[in-house]
Amino acid sequence: MLESTFRLSEHGTTVRTEVLAGITTFLTMAYIMFVNPSILAATGMDQGAVFVATCLAAAVGTLIMGLYANYPIALAPGMGLNAYFTYGVVMGMNYSWQVALGAVFLSGVLFIILSLLPVREWVVNSIPRSLKIAISAGIGLFLAIIGMKNAGIVIDHPATLVGLGDISSAPVLLAAAGFLAMVVLDYLRVPGAIILSILGVTLVGVIMGVSPPGGVMSMPPSLAPTLMQLDIVGALNVGLIAVVFAFFFVDLFDTAGTLVGVAHRAGLLDEQGRLPRLKKALMADSVATVVGAGLGTSTTTSYIESAAGIRAGGRTGLTACVVALLFLLGLFFSPLAGTIPAYATAPALVYVACLMARGLSELDWEDLTEYAPGVIAAISMPLTFSIANGIGFGFIAYAVVKVLTGQGAKVSAAVYVIAVAFVAKFVLIS
């Protein structure tokens, strides 16, 4: 049955290799079970319910990717978009978390429609590479400032907006130790570097009396507080159009980049460098976002951490199915999610930020009209505390700079449409 479903021999792999690869992938991304509830709980959402929604959304999305698309790629609520959901949409724009979930749902539906239409590749290819890179890096910078804020390293300051916190305090020192542990363990290629560091810092904090001890395992908490609580009607508010498109564009770019990058490492691209069954893979991602919104979590997307499992030999959807099973088993560790303090999860945000920010090195630093709009997009996200603002500033700057330098004909129509839409948003809605 496994051979006929996943075509193991055709991909040069075995059941044992696929299982080990699935375990490896899970260990590299298991941190999301604890980080995502911690971030979304700041909106007022029930942390236990979000924990369950996180595990279920990851399991459902990954299972679809494995069984339907037959790729060794795992999905879970995306880092960056969960922070934007909390700090940008709910706390920054003063929308309820129910409305924010509605916006996530609408972005998922838009993604499904795009995945079904033949214009999918046109949309992806119409966006300049410099902006794709900058948006990803900008999300990393956005995560970095949130992580440092949660750790107590960065604090608000009435004169300079931000300032240095009490770096001699125990939480700050533990957060710094956690970050260093993640870097060193990952450099040594230790599977699960992030989750091991989070658990290690939590344990040390409990032993030192910095945070109270808690449980480890129990039956899963109720999903009722977040299940189908999304407000779709409220999300149709004209002021949320930019938010819906921000969720959509980031998910689209992130998914396309992750799928191609991971598939390249696995040797799954065809002779033309294209990804077979791309439509199925994108459909799995978009359906997972819709399902996740219904369960009660922010955008669910493909994880670049899947590359760890591929490095371990994973080549088929069986790897993904193993990851899905492990996320279901993770449901029984909800007390641990409530025990882990902010100073233990904050280093994960900064660490992921470092991985995402390295994309800035891929900008064309010889062409000012390419890298200037990209840098504007990237730095606008943390400085305005909004991914949508960063995307908007980036597209507007790119279109205007290209026109004023006589290169307007080289810019796709999609860029102009998006730029004009954001101008209208800033002028009429902001």
ROVO-642281 format. One record per residue: residue in one letter; x, y, z of N, C-alpha, C in turn. Coordinates in steps of 0.1 Angstrom, whole numbers, padded with zeros to 4 digits, always signed. Example, Ala and Ser with C-alpha at 12.3 -4.5 7.8 and 13.67 -1.06 7.14 Angstrom:
A+0132-0057+0078+0123-0045+0078+0132-0033+0078 S+0128-0022+0071+0137-0011+0071+0129+0000+0079 
***
This chain:
M+0008-0012+0000+0000+0000+0000+0009+0013+0000 L+0019+0013+0008+0028+0024+0009+0035+0026-0004 E+0039+0015-0011+0046+0016-0023+0037+0022-0034 S+0025+0017-0035+0016+0022-0045+0011+0037-0042 T+0010+0040-0030+0006+0054-0026+0017+0064-0029 F+0029+0061-0024+0040+0071-0024+0051+0068-0035 R+0050+0057-0041+0060+0053-0052+0074+0054-0046 L+0077+0047-0035+0089+0048-0028+0101+0044-0037 S+0100+0032-0044+0111+0027-0052+0114+0037-0063 E+0104+0043-0069+0106+0052-0080+0114+0064-0075 H+0113+0068-0062+0120+0079-0057+0133+0075-0050 G+0136+0062-0050+0149+0057-0045+0149+0058-0030 T+0138+0055-0023+0138+0056-0008+0131+0044-0002 T+0131+0043+0011+0125+0032+0018+0116+0037+0029 V+0108+0028+0035+0099+0032+0046+0107+0037+0058 R+0118+0030+0061+0126+0034+0072+0132+0048+0070 T+0137+0051+0058+0143+0064+0056+0133+0075+0057 E+0121+0072+0051+0110+0082+0052+0106+0085+0066 V+0105+0075+0074+0101+0077+0088+0111+0085+0096 L+0124+0082+0094+0135+0089+0100+0135+0104+0096 A+0132+0106+0083+0132+0119+0077+0120+0127+0083 G+0109+0121+0085+0097+0127+0091+0100+0132+0105 I+0107+0123+0113+0110+0126+0126+0120+0138+0127 T+0129+0138+0117+0139+0149+0117+0132+0163+0114 T+0123+0162+0104+0116+0175+0100+0107+0180+0112 F+0101+0170+0119+0092+0174+0130+0100+0181+0141 L+0112+0175+0144+0120+0181+0155+0125+0195+0152 T+0127+0198+0139+0132+0211+0135+0121+0222+0136 M+0108+0217+0135+0097+0227+0135+0087+0225+0146 A+0090+0216+0156+0081+0214+0167+0080+0226+0176 Y+0089+0235+0175+0089+0247+0183+0076+0255+0181 I+0070+0254+0168+0058+0262+0165+0046+0258+0174 M+0046+0246+0180+0035+0242+0189+0035+0251+0201 F+0047+0256+0205+0048+0264+0217+0049+0279+0214 V+0055+0283+0203+0057+0297+0200+0044+0303+0195 N+0037+0296+0186+0024+0301+0180+0014+0304+0191 P+0010+0295+0200+0001+0299+0210+0005+0310+0219 S+0018+0311+0221+0023+0322+0229+0021+0336+0223 I+0023+0336+0209+0021+0349+0202+0006+0352+0201 L-0002+0343+0197-0016+0346+0194-0024+0348+0207 A-0019+0343+0218-0026+0345+0231-0026+0360+0235 A-0016+0367+0230-0016+0382+0233-0028+0389+0227 T-0035+0383+0218-0047+0389+0212-0059+0387+0221 G-0058+0378+0231-0069+0375+0239-0075+0361+0236 M-0069+0354+0226-0073+0341+0223-0069+0331+0234 D-0077+0321+0236-0074+0310+0245-0062+0303+0241 Q-0052+0303+0250-0039+0297+0246-0040+0282+0244 G-0048+0275+0252-0050+0260+0250-0056+0257+0237 A-0067+0265+0234-0074+0262+0221-0065+0265+0209 V-0056+0276+0210-0047+0279+0199-0037+0268+0198 F-0033+0262+0209-0023+0251+0209-0029+0239+0201 V-0041+0236+0204-0048+0225+0196-0050+0229+0182 A-0054+0241+0179-0056+0245+0165-0043+0245+0157 T-0032+0249+0164-0019+0248+0158-0015+0234+0154 C-0016+0225+0163-0013+0211+0160-0022+0205+0149 L-0035+0208+0150-0044+0202+0140-0042+0208+0126 A-0040+0221+0126-0038+0228+0113-0025+0222+0106 A-0015+0221+0114-0002+0215+0109-0004+0201+0104 A-0012+0193+0112-0014+0179+0109-0022+0178+0096 V-0033+0185+0095-0042+0185+0083-0035+0189+0071 G-0028+0201+0072-0021+0206+0060-0010+0197+0055 T-0002+0192+0065+0009+0183+0061+0004+0170+0055 L-0007+0165+0061-0013+0153+0056-0018+0154+0041 I-0024+0166+0038-0028+0169+0025-0016+0169+0015 M-0006+0176+0020+0006+0177+0012+0012+0163+0009 G+0012+0155+0019+0018+0141+0017+0009+0132+0009 L-0004+0131+0011-0012+0122+0004-0017+0127-0009 Y-0019+0140-0011-0025+0146-0023-0013+0150-0033 A-0003+0157-0027+0008+0161-0036+0020+0152-0036 N+0021+0143-0026+0032+0134-0025+0045+0141-0024 Y+0046+0151-0016+0059+0158-0014+0063+0157+0001 P+0076+0156+0004+0081+0155+0018+0081+0169+0025 I+0071+0177+0023+0070+0190+0028+0060+0192+0039 A+0064+0197+0050+0055+0199+0062+0049+0213+0062 L+0037+0215+0068+0031+0228+0069+0028+0230+0084 A+0027+0243+0087+0023+0247+0101+0020+0262+0100 P+0014+0268+0110+0012+0282+0111+0025+0290+0109 G+0026+0299+0100+0038+0305+0096+0043+0316+0106 M+0056+0316+0108+0063+0326+0116+0063+0339+0108 G+0060+0350+0114+0060+0363+0108+0045+0366+0106 L+0038+0358+0099+0024+0361+0097+0016+0360+0111 N+0020+0351+0120+0014+0350+0133+0017+0363+0141 A+0029+0368+0139+0033+0380+0146+0025+0392+0140 Y+0024+0392+0127+0016+0403+0120+0001+0402+0125 F-0004+0390+0126-0018+0388+0130-0020+0395+0144 T-0011+0392+0153-0012+0397+0167-0009+0412+0168 Y+0004+0415+0164+0009+0428+0167+0005+0439+0157 G+0002+0434+0145-0001+0444+0134-0016+0446+0133 V-0024+0435+0131-0038+0436+0128-0046+0438+0141 V-0044+0429+0151-0052+0430+0163-0048+0441+0172 M-0035+0441+0176-0031+0451+0186-0028+0465+0180 G-0023+0464+0167-0019+0477+0160-0031+0484+0154 M-0040+0476+0147-0051+0482+0140-0064+0481+0148 N-0064+0475+0160-0075+0474+0169-0087+0466+0163 Y-0084+0456+0155-0095+0447+0151-0095+0435+0161 S-0106+0429+0162-0107+0417+0170-0100+0405+0164 W-0096+0396+0172-0090+0384+0167-0099+0376+0158 Q-0112+0377+0160-0122+0370+0152-0122+0376+0138 V-0121+0389+0137-0120+0396+0124-0107+0392+0117 A-0096+0392+0124-0083+0388+0119-0083+0374+0113 L-0090+0365+0120-0092+0351+0115-0100+0351+0102 G-0110+0360+0101-0117+0361+0089-0109+0366+0077 A-0099+0375+0080-0090+0380+0070-0081+0368+0065 V-0077+0360+0074-0068+0348+0071-0076+0339+0062 F-0089+0337+0066-0098+0328+0058-0099+0333+0044 L-0102+0346+0042-0104+0352+0029-0091+0351+0021 S-0080+0353+0027-0067+0351+0020-0065+0337+0015 G-0069+0327+0023-0069+0313+0019-0078+0310+0007 V-0090+0316+0008-0099+0314-0003-0094+0320-0016 L-0088+0332-0015-0081+0338-0027-0070+0330-0032 F-0063+0324-0023-0052+0315-0027-0057+0302-0034 I-0068+0297-0030-0074+0285-0036-0078+0289-0051 I-0085+0301-0052-0089+0305-0065-0077+0307-0074 L-0067+0313-0069-0055+0315-0078-0049+0302-0082 S-0049+0292-0072-0043+0279-0075-0051+0271-0086 L-0064+0274-0087-0072+0268-0097-0071+0274-0111 L-0067+0287-0111-0067+0294-0124-0053+0293-0130 P-0053+0294-0144-0040+0293-0151-0031+0305-0150 V-0035+0315-0143-0027+0327-0141-0018+0327-0130 R-0018+0316-0123-0010+0315-0110+0005+0318-0113 E+0011+0311-0123+0025+0314-0126+0028+0328-0130 W+0018+0334-0138+0019+0348-0142+0020+0357-0131 V+0012+0355-0121+0012+0364-0109+0025+0363-0102 V+0030+0350-0099+0042+0348-0092+0054+0354-0099 N+0054+0352-0113+0066+0356-0121+0065+0372-0123 S+0054+0378-0121+0052+0392-0124+0059+0400-0113 I+0060+0395-0101+0066+0402-0090+0081+0402-0090 P+0087+0414-0090+0102+0414-0091+0109+0406-0080 R+0119+0399-0084+0127+0391-0075+0132+0399-0063 S+0136+0411-0065+0141+0419-0054+0130+0422-0044 L+0118+0424-0048+0107+0426-0038+0104+0413-0030 K+0104+0402-0038+0102+0389-0031+0112+0386-0020 I+0125+0389-0023+0136+0387-0014+0134+0397-0002 A+0131+0409-0005+0130+0420+0005+0118+0417+0015 I+0107+0412+0009+0096+0410+0018+0099+0399+0028 S+0105+0388+0023+0109+0377+0032+0119+0382+0043 A+0129+0390+0039+0139+0395+0048+0132+0405+0058 G+0123+0413+0053+0116+0423+0061+0108+0416+0072 I+0102+0405+0069+0094+0397+0079+0104+0392+0090 G+0116+0389+0085+0126+0385+0095+0129+0396+0105 L+0131+0408+0099+0134+0419+0108+0123+0423+0117 F+0111+0421+0112+0098+0423+0120+0098+0413+0132 L+0102+0400+0129+0102+0390+0139+0113+0393+0150 A+0124+0399+0145+0136+0402+0154+0132+0412+0164 I+0125+0423+0160+0122+0433+0170+0111+0428+0180 I+0102+0419+0175+0092+0414+0184+0099+0404+0194 G+0108+0396+0189+0116+0387+0198+0124+0394+0208 M+0131+0405+0204+0139+0412+0214+0130+0419+0224 K+0118+0424+0219+0108+0430+0228+0103+0420+0239 N+0100+0408+0234+0095+0398+0243+0105+0393+0253 A+0118+0394+0249+0129+0390+0258+0132+0400+0268 G+0128+0413+0265+0131+0424+0274+0144+0431+0270 I+0149+0428+0259+0162+0434+0254+0159+0448+0249 V+0147+0449+0241+0143+0461+0236+0131+0466+0243 I+0131+0479+0247+0119+0485+0254+0115+0498+0248 D+0103+0502+0250+0099+0515+0245+0106+0527+0252 H+0108+0538+0245+0115+0549+0251+0108+0562+0246 P+0104+0571+0255+0097+0583+0251+0105+0592+0241 A+0118+0592+0242+0126+0601+0234+0131+0595+0221 T+0135+0582+0222+0141+0575+0210+0132+0564+0205 L+0120+0563+0209+0110+0552+0205+0114+0539+0211 V+0127+0535+0209+0131+0522+0215+0144+0524+0223 G+0146+0515+0232+0159+0517+0240+0163+0503+0245 L+0173+0502+0253+0179+0490+0258+0173+0487+0272 G+0168+0474+0273+0162+0470+0286+0173+0466+0296 D+0168+0460+0307+0178+0456+0317+0184+0443+0313 I+0196+0444+0307+0203+0432+0302+0209+0424+0313 S+0209+0428+0325+0214+0420+0336+0203+0412+0343 S+0191+0413+0338+0180+0406+0344+0180+0391+0340 A+0175+0382+0348+0176+0368+0345+0168+0364+0332 P+0156+0370+0329+0150+0366+0317+0158+0370+0304 V+0164+0382+0305+0172+0386+0293+0184+0377+0291 L+0191+0374+0302+0203+0365+0302+0199+0351+0297 L+0187+0346+0301+0183+0333+0297+0179+0333+0282 A+0173+0344+0278+0169+0345+0264+0182+0345+0255 A+0192+0353+0259+0205+0354+0252+0211+0340+0251 A+0211+0333+0263+0217+0319+0263+0209+0310+0253 G+0196+0311+0253+0188+0303+0244+0191+0306+0229 F+0193+0318+0226+0197+0322+0212+0210+0316+0208 L+0220+0317+0217+0234+0312+0214+0233+0297+0213 A+0225+0290+0221+0224+0276+0221+0218+0272+0207 M+0208+0279+0202+0202+0276+0189+0212+0277+0178 V+0220+0287+0178+0230+0289+0168+0240+0278+0168 V+0246+0275+0180+0256+0265+0181+0251+0251+0177 L+0239+0248+0183+0234+0234+0180+0230+0233+0165 D+0225+0243+0159+0222+0242+0145+0234+0242+0136 Y+0245+0249+0140+0257+0248+0133+0263+0234+0134 L+0261+0228+0145+0266+0214+0146+0256+0204+0141 R+0246+0209+0134+0235+0201+0128+0229+0191+0137 V+0226+0196+0149+0218+0188+0159+0204+0189+0156 P+0197+0178+0153+0182+0178+0150+0174+0184+0161 G+0165+0193+0158+0157+0199+0169+0164+0210+0177 A+0173+0217+0171+0181+0227+0178+0172+0237+0185 I+0162+0242+0178+0153+0252+0184+0145+0247+0195 I+0138+0236+0193+0130+0230+0204+0138+0226+0216 L+0150+0221+0214+0159+0217+0225+0163+0229+0233 S+0166+0240+0226+0170+0252+0233+0159+0258+0241 I+0147+0258+0235+0135+0263+0242+0132+0256+0255 L+0132+0242+0254+0130+0234+0265+0141+0235+0276 G+0154+0237+0271+0165+0238+0280+0164+0251+0288 V+0161+0262+0281+0160+0275+0288+0148+0275+0298 T+0137+0268+0294+0126+0267+0303+0129+0260+0316 L+0137+0249+0314+0141+0241+0325+0150+0248+0335 V+0160+0255+0329+0169+0263+0337+0161+0274+0344 G+0152+0281+0337+0144+0291+0344+0136+0286+0355 V+0130+0274+0354+0122+0268+0365+0131+0265+0377 I+0143+0259+0374+0153+0256+0384+0157+0268+0392 M+0159+0279+0384+0164+0292+0391+0153+0299+0398 G+0140+0295+0396+0129+0302+0402+0124+0314+0394 V+0129+0316+0382+0125+0327+0374+0111+0326+0369 S+0107+0313+0366+0093+0311+0362+0088+0298+0370 P+0075+0297+0372+0070+0286+0380+0069+0273+0372 P+0071+0262+0378+0070+0249+0371+0055+0246+0367 G+0054+0238+0357+0040+0234+0352+0040+0220+0348 G+0029+0215+0342+0028+0202+0338+0035+0199+0324 V+0034+0187+0320+0040+0183+0307+0030+0177+0298 M+0022+0167+0303+0013+0160+0294-0001+0160+0301 S-0011+0159+0292-0025+0158+0297-0033+0156+0284 M-0046+0153+0286-0055+0153+0275-0056+0167+0268 P-0058+0167+0255-0058+0180+0248-0069+0189+0254 P-0067+0202+0255-0077+0212+0260-0088+0213+0249 S-0099+0220+0253-0110+0222+0244-0106+0232+0232 L-0111+0229+0221-0109+0237+0209-0120+0247+0208 A-0131+0246+0215-0143+0254+0214-0141+0269+0214 P-0132+0274+0223-0130+0289+0223-0126+0295+0210 T-0120+0288+0201-0115+0293+0188-0122+0287+0176 L-0128+0275+0178-0134+0268+0166-0145+0276+0160 M-0143+0278+0147-0153+0285+0138-0157+0299+0144 Q-0148+0306+0151-0151+0319+0157-0147+0330+0148 L-0143+0327+0136-0138+0337+0126-0150+0346+0122 D-0147+0359+0120-0157+0368+0116-0154+0372+0101 I-0160+0365+0092-0158+0368+0078-0164+0381+0073 V-0176+0384+0078-0183+0396+0074-0175+0408+0079 G-0170+0408+0091-0161+0419+0096-0149+0420+0088 A-0143+0409+0083-0131+0410+0075-0133+0416+0061 L-0145+0417+0057-0148+0423+0044-0148+0438+0045 N-0145+0444+0056-0144+0458+0058-0133+0463+0049 V-0136+0475+0042-0126+0480+0032-0112+0483+0038 G-0112+0486+0051-0099+0488+0058-0090+0476+0059 L-0096+0464+0057-0089+0452+0058-0085+0446+0045 I-0087+0453+0034-0083+0448+0021-0068+0446+0020 A-0061+0456+0025-0046+0455+0025-0041+0444+0034 V-0048+0441+0045-0045+0430+0054-0046+0417+0047 V-0058+0415+0041-0061+0403+0034-0050+0400+0023 F-0047+0411+0015-0037+0409+0005-0023+0407+0011 A-0020+0413+0022-0007+0410+0028-0006+0396+0032 F-0016+0390+0039-0016+0376+0042-0015+0367+0030 F-0022+0371+0019-0022+0364+0007-0008+0364+0000 F-0003+0376-0002+0010+0377-0009+0021+0371-0002 V+0022+0373+0011+0033+0367+0019+0032+0352+0018 D+0020+0346+0020+0018+0332+0019+0022+0327+0005 L+0018+0334-0005+0021+0330-0019+0036+0330-0022 F+0043+0341-0018+0057+0341-0021+0064+0331-0012 D+0060+0330+0001+0067+0321+0010+0065+0306+0005 T+0053+0303+0001+0050+0289-0003+0058+0286-0016 A+0057+0295-0026+0064+0292-0039+0079+0291-0037 G+0084+0300-0029+0099+0299-0026+0103+0287-0019 T+0095+0283-0009+0098+0271-0001+0097+0259-0009 L+0086+0258-0017+0084+0246-0025+0095+0244-0035 V+0099+0254-0042+0109+0253-0052+0123+0251-0046 G+0126+0258-0035+0138+0256-0028+0140+0242-0022 V+0130+0237-0016+0131+0224-0009+0131+0213-0020 A+0123+0215-0031+0122+0205-0041+0136+0205-0049 H+0142+0216-0050+0156+0216-0056+0166+0208-0049 R+0165+0210-0035+0175+0202-0027+0172+0187-0028 A+0159+0184-0030+0155+0169-0030+0157+0163-0044 G+0160+0172-0054+0162+0167-0068+0148+0164-0074 L+0138+0171-0070+0124+0168-0075+0120+0177-0087 L+0128+0187-0091+0125+0195-0102+0127+0188-0115 D+0119+0192-0125+0120+0185-0138+0132+0192-0146 E+0133+0188-0159+0144+0192-0167+0144+0208-0169 Q+0132+0214-0169+0131+0228-0171+0132+0236-0157 G+0135+0228-0147+0136+0235-0134+0122+0238-0127 R+0112+0232-0132+0098+0234-0127+0095+0223-0117 L+0085+0226-0109+0081+0216-0099+0068+0209-0104 P+0070+0196-0106+0058+0188-0110+0047+0189-0099 R+0035+0188-0103+0024+0188-0093+0023+0200-0084 L+0028+0212-0090+0028+0224-0083+0014+0228-0079 K+0004+0226-0088-0009+0229-0085-0014+0222-0072 K-0011+0209-0071-0015+0202-0059-0008+0207-0047 A+0005+0210-0048+0012+0215-0036+0006+0229-0031 L+0003+0238-0041-0003+0251-0037-0017+0249-0032 M-0024+0239-0037-0037+0236-0032-0037+0232-0017 A-0027+0223-0014-0026+0218-0001-0023+0230+0009 D-0015+0239+0005-0011+0251+0013-0023+0260+0015 S-0031+0262+0004-0042+0272+0006-0054+0266+0013 V-0056+0253+0012-0067+0246+0019-0063+0246+0034 A-0050+0244+0037-0046+0243+0051-0048+0257+0057 T-0046+0268+0050-0049+0281+0056-0063+0283+0059 V-0072+0279+0050-0087+0280+0052-0091+0271+0064 V-0086+0259+0065-0089+0250+0076-0083+0256+0089 G-0071+0261+0089-0065+0266+0101-0073+0278+0106 A-0078+0287+0097-0086+0298+0102-0099+0294+0109 G-0105+0283+0103-0117+0278+0110-0114+0272+0123 L-0102+0266+0125-0098+0260+0138-0094+0270+0148 G-0088+0281+0143-0084+0292+0152-0070+0295+0152 T-0063+0296+0141-0049+0300+0140-0046+0308+0128 S-0035+0315+0128-0031+0323+0117-0027+0315+0105 T-0023+0321+0094-0020+0315+0081-0010+0303+0083 T-0015+0291+0077-0007+0279+0077+0000+0278+0064 T+0013+0276+0064+0021+0276+0052+0032+0265+0052 S+0038+0263+0040+0049+0253+0039+0061+0258+0047 Y+0068+0249+0053+0080+0252+0062+0093+0248+0055 I+0102+0258+0055+0115+0256+0049+0123+0246+0057 E+0119+0243+0070+0125+0233+0078+0124+0219+0073 S+0115+0218+0063+0113+0205+0056+0126+0200+0050 A+0135+0210+0047+0148+0207+0041+0156+0198+0050 A+0154+0199+0063+0161+0190+0072+0158+0175+0070 G+0145+0173+0068+0141+0159+0065+0146+0154+0052 I+0146+0163+0042+0151+0159+0029+0166+0156+0030 R+0173+0164+0038+0187+0161+0040+0189+0147+0046 A+0179+0143+0054+0179+0130+0060+0175+0119+0051 G+0171+0122+0039+0167+0112+0029+0152+0112+0025 G+0144+0120+0031+0130+0121+0027+0128+0125+0013 R+0119+0118+0005+0117+0121-0009+0102+0120-0013 T+0094+0115-0004+0080+0113-0008+0070+0119+0003 G+0057+0118+0000+0047+0122+0010+0047+0114+0022 L+0053+0103+0023+0053+0095+0035+0060+0102+0046 T+0071+0110+0043+0078+0118+0052+0068+0128+0058 A+0060+0135+0050+0050+0144+0055+0040+0138+0064 C+0035+0126+0060+0025+0119+0068+0031+0115+0082 V+0044+0112+0083+0050+0110+0096+0050+0122+0105 V+0053+0134+0098+0052+0147+0105+0038+0150+0110 A+0028+0147+0102+0014+0149+0106+0011+0141+0118 L+0015+0129+0118+0012+0120+0129+0018+0125+0142 L+0030+0130+0141+0037+0135+0153+0031+0148+0158 F+0025+0156+0149+0018+0168+0154+0005+0164+0162 L-0001+0153+0157-0013+0148+0164-0009+0143+0178 L+0003+0136+0179+0007+0132+0192+0011+0143+0201 G+0015+0154+0195+0019+0166+0202+0007+0173+0209 L-0005+0169+0206-0017+0174+0212-0017+0172+0227 F-0010+0161+0231-0010+0157+0245+0000+0165+0254 F+0007+0174+0248+0017+0182+0255+0013+0196+0258 S+0000+0199+0258-0005+0212+0260-0001+0219+0273 P+0000+0211+0285+0005+0218+0297+0019+0224+0295 L+0028+0217+0287+0041+0222+0285+0041+0235+0277 A+0031+0236+0268+0030+0249+0261+0027+0260+0270 G+0019+0258+0280+0015+0268+0290+0026+0271+0300 T+0036+0262+0301+0047+0263+0310+0058+0272+0305 I+0060+0271+0292+0072+0277+0285+0070+0292+0285 P+0079+0300+0291+0077+0315+0292+0082+0322+0280 A+0079+0335+0279+0082+0343+0268+0097+0344+0265 Y+0105+0344+0276+0119+0346+0274+0125+0333+0268 A+0118+0322+0268+0123+0310+0262+0119+0309+0247 T+0108+0314+0244+0103+0314+0229+0109+0326+0222 A+0112+0337+0228+0117+0349+0222+0130+0346+0213 P+0139+0338+0218+0151+0335+0210+0148+0329+0197 A+0137+0321+0197+0133+0314+0184+0129+0324+0174 L+0122+0335+0178+0119+0346+0169+0131+0352+0163 V+0141+0355+0171+0153+0362+0167+0161+0353+0158 Y+0161+0340+0161+0169+0330+0153+0163+0328+0139 V+0150+0327+0139+0143+0326+0126+0145+0339+0118 A+0145+0350+0125+0148+0363+0118+0161+0363+0111 C+0171+0357+0118+0185+0357+0112+0184+0348+0099 L+0177+0337+0099+0176+0329+0087+0169+0336+0076 M+0159+0344+0079+0152+0351+0069+0159+0363+0063 A+0166+0370+0072+0172+0383+0068+0184+0380+0059 R+0190+0368+0059+0202+0366+0050+0198+0367+0036 G+0185+0367+0032+0181+0369+0019+0185+0382+0013 L+0187+0392+0021+0191+0405+0016+0204+0405+0008 S+0212+0395+0011+0225+0393+0004+0223+0390-0011 E+0211+0385-0014+0208+0381-0028+0202+0392-0036 L+0200+0404-0030+0196+0416-0038+0207+0420-0048 D+0203+0426-0059+0212+0431-0069+0218+0444-0064 W+0229+0443-0057+0235+0455-0051+0242+0464-0061 E+0242+0460-0074+0248+0469-0084+0237+0478-0091 D+0225+0475-0088+0214+0483-0094+0206+0490-0084 L+0208+0503-0082+0201+0510-0072+0186+0510-0073 T+0181+0509-0086+0166+0509-0088+0160+0495-0083 E+0169+0485-0081+0164+0472-0076+0165+0471-0061 Y+0177+0475-0056+0179+0473-0041+0173+0484-0032 A+0171+0496-0037+0166+0507-0029+0151+0504-0025 P+0142+0500-0035+0128+0497-0031+0128+0485-0022 G+0137+0475-0024+0138+0464-0016+0141+0467-0001 V+0151+0475+0001+0155+0479+0014+0144+0487+0021 I+0137+0496+0013+0126+0503+0019+0115+0494+0024 A+0112+0483+0016+0102+0474+0020+0106+0466+0032 A+0119+0462+0033+0124+0455+0044+0124+0462+0057 I+0129+0475+0057+0130+0482+0070+0117+0488+0074 S+0107+0490+0065+0094+0495+0068+0086+0486+0077 M+0089+0473+0075+0080+0463+0083+0083+0464+0098 P+0095+0464+0103+0097+0465+0117+0095+0480+0122 L+0098+0490+0114+0097+0503+0118+0082+0508+0119 T+0074+0503+0111+0059+0506+0111+0051+0495+0118 F+0058+0484+0122+0052+0473+0129+0041+0467+0120 S+0043+0467+0107+0033+0462+0098+0039+0456+0085 I+0036+0443+0082+0040+0437+0070+0034+0443+0058 A+0021+0446+0060+0013+0452+0049+0019+0466+0044 N+0023+0474+0054+0029+0487+0051+0042+0485+0043 G+0050+0475+0048+0063+0473+0041+0061+0468+0027 I+0051+0460+0024+0048+0455+0011+0044+0467+0002 G+0035+0475+0008+0030+0487+0001+0041+0497-0003 F+0049+0500+0007+0060+0510+0004+0069+0504-0007 G+0072+0491-0006+0081+0485-0015+0076+0485-0030 F+0063+0482-0032+0057+0482-0045+0056+0496-0051 I+0052+0506-0042+0051+0520-0047+0065+0525-0051 A+0075+0523-0042+0088+0528-0045+0094+0521-0058 Y+0091+0508-0060+0097+0501-0071+0091+0507-0084 A+0077+0509-0084+0071+0514-0096+0075+0528-0099 V+0075+0537-0089+0079+0551-0092+0093+0552-0096 V+0103+0545-0090+0117+0546-0093+0119+0541-0107 K+0113+0531-0111+0115+0525-0125+0109+0535-0135 V+0098+0541-0133+0092+0551-0142+0101+0563-0143 L+0106+0569-0132+0114+0581-0132+0128+0579-0138 T+0132+0566-0139+0146+0563-0144+0144+0558-0159 G+0132+0559-0164+0130+0555-0178+0130+0540-0180 Q+0127+0532-0170+0126+0518-0171+0112+0513-0169 G+0102+0521-0170+0089+0518-0167+0083+0506-0176 A+0088+0505-0188+0083+0495-0197+0088+0481-0193 K+0098+0480-0184+0103+0467-0180+0095+0462-0168 V+0086+0470-0162+0078+0466-0151+0065+0460-0155 S+0061+0449-0149+0049+0442-0152+0037+0450-0148 A+0026+0447-0155+0013+0454-0151+0009+0451-0137 A+0012+0439-0133+0008+0435-0119+0014+0444-0108 V+0026+0448-0111+0033+0457-0101+0026+0471-0100 Y+0023+0476-0112+0016+0489-0112+0002+0488-0106 V-0005+0477-0108-0018+0476-0102-0017+0475-0087 I-0008+0467-0082-0006+0466-0067-0001+0479-0061 A+0008+0486-0068+0013+0499-0063+0001+0509-0062 V-0007+0510-0073-0018+0519-0073-0028+0516-0062 A-0030+0503-0060-0040+0498-0049-0035+0503-0035 F-0021+0502-0033-0016+0506-0020-0016+0521-0019 V-0014+0528-0029-0015+0543-0029-0029+0547-0024 A-0039+0540-0030-0053+0543-0027-0056+0540-0012 K-0050+0529-0008-0052+0524+0006-0046+0535+0016 F-0033+0539+0013-0027+0549+0022-0034+0562+0022 V-0039+0567+0010-0045+0580+0009-0059+0580+0014 L-0067+0570+0011-0081+0570+0014-0085+0563+0026 I-0077+0553+0031-0081+0545+0042-0073+0548+0055 S-0060+0550+0053-0051+0552+0065-0055+0564+0073 
***
